[in-house]
Amino acid sequence: SSSSSSATMTFFEGLQSAAVSMVVAGNEGIAPFLTLFLVGAIEKARPELLAMGETMESIVASWPGLLFLGVMTVLEFVSKCVPVLDEIVDSIMVWIVPFMSILGTLSTMGLVTMNSSSDGADATDDFANDDEGGRRLNASDGALLFLQIVLICFGIVLALSMHVTKMFVRLLGVGWLTGILTVVEAGWCITTVTMAVFIRQISIFLAGVMVVGAGYVVKKKWWDKRHEGEGTGEEGQQIQGGDEEGGTGSYHATDDKGKADFIPTAVATPV
């Protein structure tokens, strides 16, 4: 009974940790530099929360790293407030978002680091910090590596999907609305990243909202348009037949709803 309860809690904690990674990766598609700056600032102030390894800590949470991310965050925010410039920045960010997503996901790997034994023996891992009391799961190094790869790959897909969603929403912003949308995006990133790290129970809900929202927009933008294109591809088909008066001709499809115009065909009359 107690072992079953412990296993359930372990799975739930692992799910929470993965959800935190997804929230960070998803926000990388909205405000890449701001999201990574927040993660680095949290690690700097409360290193026990994310349990970064030395490599990621030196990149994201060091003073030079925070200074660079802070400057880029300001530049990113200002550029998105300018109506024409924000479109150029979004186009460039399509190529930057995947790399930022990888950094964001790796910065949370300390949350999903696992022990190699079920009796609580210590395990060494580059993404963990036992002294900081990070939560851990029990699994082999191979399973841990596989989980990390899955989270990184899924994080890239989610980040790009959220970036497409943001670009779709920004189509509604004209003129002064661009600045309002930029403030809303920054507020969303700050709120969701902070809540996911400090209140991990809600990270599952936040990650679910991002996945569903991004999936819906991608479906409407690409999947539905693709099928509409397949439907309109049937235009130009001719169906041979006759009219009600016995004449010959062909029905030429004009749309994808089955409507067609009858085009009579001249037939030579025998003498």
Disulfide bonds with the S-S distance in Angstrom:
none
